[in-house]
Amino acid sequence: MAQPASRSSPPAERLVRIPAELDFMRAAGLSVTYGTTLHALRNRARLQAGESLVVLGASGGAGLAAVEIGRQLGARVIACASSEEKLAFARKHGAEVGINYETVDLKEAVMRATEGRGADVVYDPVGGRHAVAALRSLAWRGRHLVIGFAAGTIPQLPLNHVLLKEREVLGVYWGGWAEQDPQGCRADLEQIFAWCAAGTLSGHVDAVYPLEEAAAALHAIAARKVRGKVVLQVSAEI
């Protein structure tokens, strides 16, 4: 008689208890986007209260996490997105300023929003054509966080703009950091879950799809229709 395939369990130190106040759907969408963001803003960029934080793609999953965690850490959040509807969503979740980078010059708009000083930190999960303008909008010793490339293209950043104002370009690889420092990662996730359970973070879920409709979920993301996260729900029979 054939034996069922064995399933390895994750090590206990990687598990985080979900608070009773936090539902499973929101908890499912928290770890990667909010985990990446807290690591990026606190551990990599060393974001301080009172600093200015520019968030590209501010209505998406990673962008929304940056808006909310940036606000929680005391930053002045400048949300950047491609429509007024998306900017309104970001403002609802804590952004103080909104910039539509499809209709205005991104660097000039950031400089106006910071009274000519420039931003302290840029959080960029988008890449593509807005990355260079965002880098150029940074203040002296500003930090540019490279989160991902949702636009589909990897930008070529001009290093002279890094040199002349002693800016930092910081890579953020949450999965790699979780391997290097599992205890630190677990502590971050416990903090995120506690904030969400207390209502400080929304953990906003735009839609829940059954697993068999995963293609539809991916199409919604590709069409840039999603605000926050989508979650796939696995039936009990699987």
C-alpha distance (Angstrom), angle and dihedral (degrees) to the residues before:
residue distance angle dihedral
M1 . . .
A2 3.78 . .
Q3 3.77 115.5 .
P4 3.83 119.1 -130.7
A5 3.78 115.4 -104.5
S6 3.79 111.8 -93.2
R7 3.79 118.7 -115.2
S8 3.76 117.6 -150.6
S9 3.79 116.4 -139.3
P10 3.79 121.0 -133.9
P11 3.81 114.6 -107.0
A12 3.78 113.0 -91.8
E13 3.80 92.9 -120.2
R14 3.81 89.1 64.3
L15 3.81 94.4 56.6
V16 3.79 124.4 95.2
R17 3.79 122.9 -166.0
I18 3.80 114.3 -123.7
P19 3.82 110.8 -129.5
A20 3.79 115.1 -117.5
E21 3.81 89.9 -118.1
L22 3.82 92.3 59.0
D23 3.80 119.8 80.7
F24 3.80 121.0 -137.5
M25 3.81 95.8 -114.9
R26 3.78 94.8 58.0
A27 3.80 91.6 40.4
A28 3.81 89.7 54.2
G29 3.79 91.1 58.2
L30 3.80 97.7 46.1
S31 3.77 109.2 70.8
V32 3.81 105.1 67.5
T33 3.81 102.2 33.8
Y34 3.80 100.0 34.4
G35 3.82 92.1 34.4
T36 3.79 90.9 52.7
T37 3.79 91.2 46.2
L38 3.78 99.0 49.7
H39 3.81 89.3 47.7
A40 3.81 90.3 48.1
L41 3.80 98.2 47.3
R42 3.78 101.0 36.5
N43 3.80 105.2 28.7
R44 3.81 102.9 29.8
A45 3.82 106.3 27.3
R46 3.82 95.6 29.9
L47 3.81 88.7 -141.0
Q48 3.79 113.2 -158.7
A49 3.80 131.2 -156.8
G50 3.79 110.4 -91.7
E51 3.81 95.2 27.0
S52 3.80 121.9 122.2
L53 3.81 118.5 -112.2
V54 3.81 122.3 -164.6
V55 3.82 112.8 -157.8
L56 3.80 119.5 -164.5
G57 3.81 117.7 -156.0
A58 3.79 87.1 18.7
S59 3.82 98.1 176.7
G60 3.82 97.4 52.2
G61 3.78 126.4 89.7
A62 3.81 97.3 -88.6
G63 3.79 93.3 34.6
L64 3.80 93.8 52.4
A65 3.80 89.6 49.3
A66 3.82 89.2 53.2
V67 3.80 92.6 49.1
E68 3.80 92.4 50.8
I69 3.80 98.9 40.2
G70 3.80 91.4 42.7
R71 3.78 89.3 55.0
Q72 3.82 90.3 45.9
L73 3.82 90.2 53.8
G74 3.80 90.5 51.6
A75 3.81 100.8 -104.8
R76 3.79 126.3 142.8
V77 3.79 101.4 -115.7
I78 3.81 121.3 -145.0
A79 3.80 108.6 -168.2
C80 3.80 119.9 -153.3
A81 3.80 122.9 -167.0
S82 3.80 143.0 142.6
S83 3.81 101.2 -103.2
E84 3.79 141.6 32.6
E85 3.81 89.5 -119.0
K86 3.80 91.1 58.2
L87 3.79 91.4 46.3
A88 3.79 91.0 51.4
F89 3.81 88.3 53.4
A90 3.82 90.6 51.3
R91 3.80 92.0 48.6
K92 3.80 89.9 51.3
H93 3.80 87.5 58.2
G94 3.79 97.6 49.1
A95 3.81 111.5 -73.0
E96 3.81 113.2 139.2
V97 3.81 97.0 -162.7
G98 3.81 132.1 31.1
I99 3.82 126.4 -155.2
N100 3.79 122.7 -171.9
Y101 3.80 101.6 -150.9
E102 3.80 91.7 -168.0
T103 3.81 92.5 65.2
V104 3.83 106.2 30.8
D105 3.79 138.2 40.4
L106 3.80 104.0 -91.2
K107 3.80 97.9 -148.5
E108 3.81 94.0 47.5
A109 3.81 91.7 46.7
V110 3.81 92.0 51.3
M111 3.79 90.9 48.1
R112 3.83 90.1 52.2
A113 3.80 91.3 47.7
T114 3.81 90.7 52.2
E115 3.83 95.8 42.6
G116 3.79 91.9 -110.3
R117 3.79 96.7 -53.3
G118 3.79 99.8 102.0
A119 3.79 130.0 -130.9
D120 3.78 124.5 -60.1
V121 3.80 95.6 -146.4
V122 3.81 135.4 16.7
Y123 3.81 118.2 -159.8
D124 3.81 107.6 -159.3
P125 3.82 121.0 -176.7
V126 3.82 90.7 151.3
G127 3.81 109.7 60.9
G128 3.79 113.4 177.1
R129 3.77 123.9 96.1
H130 3.81 98.7 -19.2
A131 3.80 96.6 57.9
V132 3.82 97.6 82.7
A133 3.81 93.2 48.0
A134 3.79 89.2 49.4
L135 3.80 91.5 50.5
R136 3.80 90.5 49.5
S137 3.80 90.2 52.1
L138 3.81 92.5 63.4
A139 3.78 122.2 111.4
W140 3.82 125.8 -128.3
R141 3.82 106.6 -53.0
G142 3.79 91.4 3.3
R143 3.81 118.5 162.9
H144 3.81 124.9 -127.8
L145 3.82 113.4 -158.6
V146 3.81 115.4 -152.4
I147 3.82 104.1 -152.7
G148 3.81 103.6 157.2
F149 3.78 147.8 -51.8
A150 3.79 109.0 -99.0
A151 3.81 90.0 156.4
G152 3.80 88.4 66.2
T153 3.80 98.6 -119.2
I154 3.80 130.4 87.4
P155 3.82 109.5 -131.9
Q156 3.79 124.8 -132.4
L157 3.80 104.8 -130.8
P158 3.83 116.5 -150.8
L159 3.80 105.2 -122.8
N160 3.80 93.0 -157.4
H161 3.81 87.2 71.8
V162 3.80 88.5 53.0
L163 3.80 92.2 49.5
L164 3.80 100.3 45.3
K165 3.81 96.0 56.5
E166 3.81 99.0 26.5
R167 3.77 90.4 -115.1
E168 3.79 122.6 171.4
V169 3.80 126.4 -134.3
L170 3.81 107.5 -158.1
G171 3.79 126.1 -168.4
V172 3.80 116.8 -143.8
Y173 3.81 118.8 -156.9
W174 3.78 107.5 165.5
G175 3.81 94.8 -179.0
G176 3.78 92.0 54.6
W177 3.80 92.0 46.5
A178 3.82 90.2 49.6
E179 3.81 88.1 57.3
Q180 3.81 92.4 47.3
D181 3.81 96.7 44.7
P182 3.82 111.3 19.0
Q183 3.80 92.7 165.2
G184 3.79 92.2 53.2
C185 3.79 90.8 47.1
R186 3.79 91.6 50.2
A187 3.81 91.2 49.5
D188 3.81 90.0 51.8
L189 3.81 92.1 50.3
E190 3.80 91.6 48.2
Q191 3.81 88.3 53.2
I192 3.81 92.0 48.6
F193 3.80 93.2 48.6
A194 3.81 90.7 48.7
W195 3.81 92.0 50.1
C196 3.80 91.2 48.9
A197 3.81 93.2 46.8
A198 3.82 88.6 51.7
G199 3.81 91.9 50.4
T200 3.82 95.3 -112.5
L201 3.81 90.8 116.9
S202 3.79 121.1 37.4
G203 3.80 101.0 -149.6
H204 3.80 83.1 -155.3
V205 3.82 114.2 -155.4
D206 3.80 112.7 -161.3
A207 3.81 95.6 -167.6
V208 3.80 142.9 -13.7
Y209 3.81 117.9 -136.5
P210 3.81 128.0 -170.9
L211 3.80 111.2 -115.2
E212 3.79 92.3 -107.8
E213 3.82 88.7 61.9
A214 3.80 94.4 55.0
A215 3.81 90.4 120.9
A216 3.80 90.7 58.3
A217 3.80 90.0 50.4
L218 3.81 91.0 52.0
H219 3.81 90.8 48.1
A220 3.82 90.1 53.2
I221 3.80 90.5 51.9
A222 3.82 92.7 46.1
A223 3.81 90.3 50.2
R224 3.83 88.8 54.5
K225 3.80 91.7 -122.5
V226 3.80 96.6 126.5
R227 3.80 124.2 100.6
G228 3.78 110.8 -162.6
K229 3.81 113.9 -25.8
V230 3.77 139.9 -18.6
V231 3.79 119.1 -148.0
L232 3.80 130.3 -153.0
Q233 3.81 114.2 -141.8
V234 3.79 118.2 -149.3
S235 3.78 116.1 -148.8
A236 3.81 119.3 -123.1
E237 3.82 91.0 -117.1
I238 3.82 94.0 67.0
